[in-house]
Each structure stands twice: as structure tokens, then as C-alpha cells.
Amino acid sequence: MSQYQENATVTRIEQLSEKNYRLTFESPMIAAATKPGQFVMIRTSIGKDPLLRRPFSVHQVLNNGLIQIYFKEVGRGTGILGHAKVGEKFSLFGPLGRGFRLSKDKPAIIVGGGLGIAPLLLLLKENCRLKKNCDQDLVILGGRNREEVEPLLTDFKKYGVTVRTSTDDGSLGHHGYVTEILKSIPLVDGCTVYACGPEAMMSRVAGICAEAQIACQVSVESVMACGMGACLGCSRPDNTGSYTHVCLNGPVFDAEKLQWNM
């Protein structure tokens, strides 16, 4: 698995809601090597504030060597990215981690909550490319309110899949959680559920899939400083009573291989 370090140029900045942004970078080597579910580490400052790189899921890989990240401005590092300018350069390192494993023969149900939506657009794109026709697949996207979900819908719907939505406040789609939609639909034997979102959401998704005996892959988030297994900061409990490292063994795991607080 090849990784590259590139000084990537910002080519487009989209503010999709008050705090949510999508940045496009020209990063040809990383773009050519990235698989759905992998991530990049970005140095947001040439100084010491912040000192460490930040991990970001690859949201899309576009033509001409472009990649996108989707994030929320919550601290110093994401604040710098949120106020980036077109033409500005950032050091990107990647692609890192193990991504989603796709099948051209099995129906897919893609479930995203909040910023967990970030890696799922590239997943859907590759899923549809592999199958050539993914109109039998389903995407379920949720967030706190309409502002968090609606700006992304066009990008998902262009692949011809059915997209269902939920919001905590009921301002778009189902008033409630994505897991309530997942629980309400028939899970076809042999389908695979792909999920990314808050820990509580993925714990519930894992439980629903285990009960239905349906395969489930989850992309988990973790604080990490290096992205390569050196700092050991991204350890999380697995189903053996031991620990696994998100950056090396994930971020995508079979849901049954992790420990969940059901």
C-alpha cells in the first residue's frame, strides 16, 4: 500500500452550512492511490500551533488528480482549513488505513450520520462503478438538522440510488435517527450495510445487523497523531478483550470484530 506526501493546492472552498466545509485539493499521487474509506493526515500550519497533523476521511476523488475532504470547524486546525484560500498549499500525507471492501454482487445499504457522511460519497461512487447499476441500493443520511444534510443530497442522488434522510429536529426527512429507518426496512439476505457516524449510531447499526445476520462494515473515528501506528493513540477495544489500532487495522472494520456498548 503506497503513501505519499504532497504539498496540495486548494482549488475550491465550499461552505455548506454555518460550520461545515468541503475543500478540494490538487493532490494527484494521493488521488490516484485512494480507495473508499481511507484517510489523509493534513498539516494545517507550518508552525507549532497546531503541532500535529489532523486525520480527514477522503470525501471524493475527482478527475485531474483532485480530492475532497468534508469537515466541521471545531478547533484550531479545522478553523485554519475553514478559512483557507484558493491557491493556498497544505501538506497532505496518505492515503492511509484500510478501506471498505465492496462487492459487485451484493445489495448495499449505506448509512451515514453527521460528519460520518464524509467517506460515504466515494464509497457510493466506487460501488456504482463496480456494479454499473446501483439503483437497487439504498443510502440513509442523517444529521442534527436540515443544514447538515441537505447540501450533500444532490451529490448522492446523482448516482441513481434511493436516498432517505433523517434529522434530530424533524426539519428534513424522518424525525429521528438513521437507525430507526434502518430498523424499519427489510434487510435482504446477502446485503451488506456500510456505516459511518457517531459511536452510539454505529453501535446501534451493528446491533441491528447482528440481529438480522447481515454483514456490516463500519468506519470508526479516533483521535490520532501519526496515522501509521507509531503513537498508539487510536487504540480501541475489539471483540477479543484486547485492542486494535484504528489507523493500521481500520478505520474500516467488520462490525462484529469490535466491542460495542449496546
C-alpha positions as CSV (number, residue, x, y, z in Angstrom):
1,M,0.0,0.0,0.0
2,S,1.6,3.2,-1.2
3,Q,1.6,6.5,0.8
4,Y,2.6,9.9,-0.5
5,Q,3.4,13.3,1.0
6,E,2.3,16.2,-1.3
7,N,2.1,19.9,-1.0
8,A,-1.5,20.0,-2.2
9,T,-3.1,23.2,-3.6
10,V,-6.6,24.3,-2.6
11,T,-8.6,24.6,-5.7
12,R,-12.1,25.1,-4.3
13,I,-13.7,26.0,-1.0
14,E,-17.4,25.3,-0.2
15,Q,-19.1,26.4,3.0
16,L,-22.1,24.1,3.1
17,S,-23.5,25.3,6.4
18,E,-22.5,27.6,9.2
19,K,-19.7,25.3,10.4
20,N,-19.4,22.6,7.7
21,Y,-16.9,22.9,4.8
22,R,-15.8,21.0,1.8
23,L,-12.3,21.6,0.4
24,T,-10.9,20.4,-2.9
25,F,-7.2,19.8,-3.2
26,E,-5.0,19.2,-6.2
27,S,-3.1,16.1,-5.0
28,P,-2.5,13.7,-8.0
29,M,-0.5,11.0,-6.3
30,I,-2.8,10.6,-3.3
31,A,-5.9,10.8,-5.6
32,A,-4.6,8.0,-7.8
33,A,-4.0,5.7,-4.9
34,T,-7.0,6.3,-2.6
35,K,-9.7,3.7,-2.0
36,P,-13.1,4.3,-0.4
37,G,-12.7,4.6,3.4
38,Q,-9.1,5.6,3.5
39,F,-8.0,8.9,5.0
40,V,-5.3,11.6,4.8
41,M,-3.3,13.4,7.5
42,I,-3.1,17.1,6.9
43,R,-0.7,19.6,8.4
44,T,-2.7,22.7,8.9
45,S,0.1,25.0,10.0
46,I,3.8,25.4,9.2
47,G,4.4,26.4,12.8
48,K,3.7,24.7,16.1
49,D,0.1,25.6,16.5
50,P,-1.3,23.1,15.9
51,L,1.8,20.9,16.0
52,L,0.4,17.6,14.8
53,R,-1.4,16.6,11.6
54,R,-5.1,16.0,11.6
55,P,-6.9,13.0,10.1
56,F,-9.6,13.5,7.5
57,S,-11.6,10.9,5.5
58,V,-11.3,11.3,1.8
59,H,-14.8,12.5,0.8
60,Q,-14.4,12.3,-3.0
61,V,-11.7,11.6,-5.7
62,L,-12.4,13.7,-8.7
63,N,-10.9,13.9,-12.2
64,N,-7.5,15.5,-12.8
65,G,-5.9,14.4,-9.5
66,L,-8.3,16.2,-7.2
67,I,-9.5,15.0,-3.8
68,Q,-12.0,16.5,-1.4
69,I,-12.4,16.5,2.4
70,Y,-15.6,17.3,4.3
71,F,-15.3,18.6,7.9
72,K,-16.8,20.8,10.6
73,E,-14.9,23.7,12.1
74,V,-14.5,22.8,15.7
75,G,-11.0,23.8,16.7
76,R,-7.7,25.4,15.7
77,G,-6.8,23.0,12.9
78,T,-10.2,22.9,11.3
79,G,-10.6,26.6,11.8
80,I,-7.4,27.2,9.7
81,L,-8.8,24.9,6.9
82,G,-12.2,26.6,7.1
83,H,-10.5,29.9,6.3
84,A,-8.2,28.6,3.7
85,K,-7.8,30.5,0.4
86,V,-7.8,29.1,-3.2
87,G,-4.2,28.6,-4.2
88,E,-3.0,28.0,-0.6
89,K,-0.9,24.9,-0.1
90,F,-1.2,22.3,2.7
91,S,0.9,19.2,3.3
92,L,-1.1,16.0,2.9
93,F,0.1,12.5,3.7
94,G,-1.8,9.5,2.6
95,P,-3.8,7.6,1.6
96,L,-3.8,5.7,5.0
97,G,-5.7,2.9,6.6
98,R,-7.8,0.0,5.4
99,G,-10.9,1.0,3.4
100,F,-14.3,-0.6,2.6
101,R,-14.5,-3.9,0.8
102,L,-17.0,-3.8,-1.9
103,S,-18.9,-6.5,-3.8
104,K,-20.4,-6.2,-7.3
105,D,-22.9,-9.0,-6.5
106,K,-24.5,-7.9,-3.1
107,P,-27.0,-5.2,-2.4
108,A,-25.6,-2.3,-0.4
109,I,-27.2,-0.2,2.3
110,I,-25.0,2.9,3.1
111,V,-25.7,4.6,6.4
112,G,-24.2,7.9,7.5
113,G,-24.7,10.3,10.4
114,G,-23.3,13.8,10.8
115,L,-19.7,14.0,9.8
116,G,-19.7,10.3,9.3
117,I,-21.2,11.1,5.9
118,A,-17.7,12.2,4.8
119,P,-16.3,8.9,3.5
120,L,-19.5,7.6,2.1
121,L,-19.7,9.6,-1.1
122,L,-16.5,8.0,-2.5
123,L,-17.9,4.6,-1.3
124,L,-21.1,5.1,-3.2
125,K,-19.2,6.3,-6.4
126,E,-17.0,3.2,-6.4
127,N,-19.9,0.9,-5.5
128,C,-21.9,2.1,-8.5
129,R,-18.8,2.0,-10.8
130,L,-18.2,-1.6,-9.8
131,K,-21.9,-2.7,-10.3
132,K,-22.6,-0.4,-13.2
133,N,-26.2,-0.2,-11.9
134,C,-26.8,0.5,-8.2
135,D,-30.5,1.5,-8.4
136,Q,-31.3,-1.3,-6.0
137,D,-29.1,0.1,-3.3
138,L,-30.1,2.4,-0.5
139,V,-28.4,5.4,1.2
140,I,-29.6,6.7,4.6
141,L,-28.2,10.0,5.7
142,G,-28.9,11.8,8.9
143,G,-27.9,14.9,11.0
144,R,-29.0,17.3,13.6
145,N,-30.9,19.4,11.2
146,R,-31.6,20.2,7.5
147,E,-28.5,22.4,7.2
148,E,-26.2,19.4,7.9
149,V,-27.8,17.0,5.4
150,E,-29.5,18.8,2.5
151,P,-26.3,20.4,0.9
152,L,-25.0,16.9,0.2
153,L,-28.1,15.2,-1.2
154,T,-27.5,16.2,-4.8
155,D,-24.1,14.5,-4.9
156,F,-25.5,11.3,-3.6
157,K,-28.7,11.3,-5.7
158,K,-26.8,11.7,-9.0
159,Y,-25.8,8.0,-8.8
160,G,-29.4,6.9,-9.2
161,V,-29.8,5.4,-5.7
162,T,-32.7,5.9,-3.3
163,V,-31.7,8.3,-0.6
164,R,-33.6,8.6,2.6
165,T,-32.9,11.2,5.3
166,S,-33.5,11.8,8.9
167,T,-32.9,14.8,11.2
168,D,-32.9,15.1,15.0
169,D,-35.2,18.1,14.8
170,G,-37.5,16.8,12.0
171,S,-36.6,19.6,9.6
172,L,-35.8,17.1,6.8
173,G,-37.0,13.6,6.3
174,H,-37.7,11.3,9.2
175,H,-37.9,12.9,12.6
176,G,-35.5,10.8,14.5
177,Y,-32.4,8.7,13.8
178,V,-31.0,6.9,10.8
179,T,-31.1,3.7,12.8
180,E,-34.8,3.9,13.1
181,I,-35.0,3.9,9.2
182,L,-32.6,1.0,9.0
183,K,-34.6,-0.9,11.6
184,S,-37.9,-0.3,9.6
185,I,-36.7,-1.7,6.3
186,P,-36.4,-5.3,5.2
187,L,-32.7,-6.3,5.2
188,V,-32.3,-8.5,2.1
189,D,-30.4,-11.7,2.8
190,G,-26.9,-11.3,1.5
191,C,-26.8,-7.5,1.6
192,T,-24.0,-5.5,3.2
193,V,-24.5,-2.5,5.4
194,Y,-21.8,0.2,5.3
195,A,-21.9,2.7,8.1
196,C,-20.0,5.7,9.5
197,G,-21.1,8.2,12.2
198,P,-21.2,8.8,15.9
199,E,-20.3,5.8,18.1
200,A,-23.8,5.4,19.5
201,M,-25.2,5.3,16.0
202,M,-22.8,2.7,14.8
203,S,-23.3,0.6,17.9
204,R,-27.0,0.5,17.1
205,V,-26.3,-0.3,13.4
206,A,-24.0,-3.1,14.5
207,G,-26.8,-4.5,16.8
208,I,-29.4,-4.3,14.1
209,C,-27.2,-6.1,11.6
210,A,-26.1,-8.8,14.1
211,E,-29.8,-9.5,14.9
212,A,-30.6,-9.8,11.2
213,Q,-27.4,-11.8,10.5
214,I,-26.4,-9.2,7.9
215,A,-22.8,-8.3,7.1
216,C,-21.8,-4.8,8.4
217,Q,-18.7,-2.7,7.8
218,V,-18.1,0.4,9.9
219,S,-15.7,3.2,9.6
220,V,-14.7,4.4,13.0
221,E,-13.3,7.8,14.1
222,S,-10.4,8.1,16.5
223,V,-8.0,10.7,17.8
224,M,-4.6,10.1,16.2
225,A,-1.3,11.9,15.9
226,C,0.6,10.0,13.3
227,G,-1.8,7.8,11.2
228,M,0.8,5.0,11.0
229,G,0.6,3.1,14.3
230,A,3.6,4.8,16.0
231,C,1.8,6.9,18.6
232,L,-0.7,4.2,19.7
233,G,-3.2,7.0,20.3
234,C,-6.0,5.4,18.3
235,S,-6.4,2.1,20.2
236,R,-9.9,0.9,20.8
237,P,-11.4,-2.3,22.3
238,D,-12.1,-5.3,20.0
239,N,-14.2,-8.4,20.5
240,T,-11.3,-10.4,21.9
241,G,-10.9,-8.3,25.0
242,S,-7.8,-6.8,23.5
243,Y,-7.2,-3.6,21.5
244,T,-6.9,-2.7,17.8
245,H,-5.4,0.3,16.2
246,V,-7.8,2.3,14.0
247,C,-5.1,3.8,11.8
248,L,-3.5,0.5,10.8
249,N,-6.3,-2.1,11.2
250,G,-9.0,0.3,10.2
251,P,-10.6,2.8,10.0
252,V,-13.0,0.3,8.4
253,F,-13.7,-2.9,10.4
254,D,-16.2,-5.7,10.3
255,A,-18.7,-4.5,13.0
256,E,-18.6,-7.9,14.8
257,K,-14.9,-7.6,15.4
258,L,-15.2,-4.5,17.6
259,Q,-16.6,-4.1,21.1
260,W,-19.7,-2.1,21.4
261,N,-21.7,-0.6,24.2
262,M,-25.1,-1.9,23.2
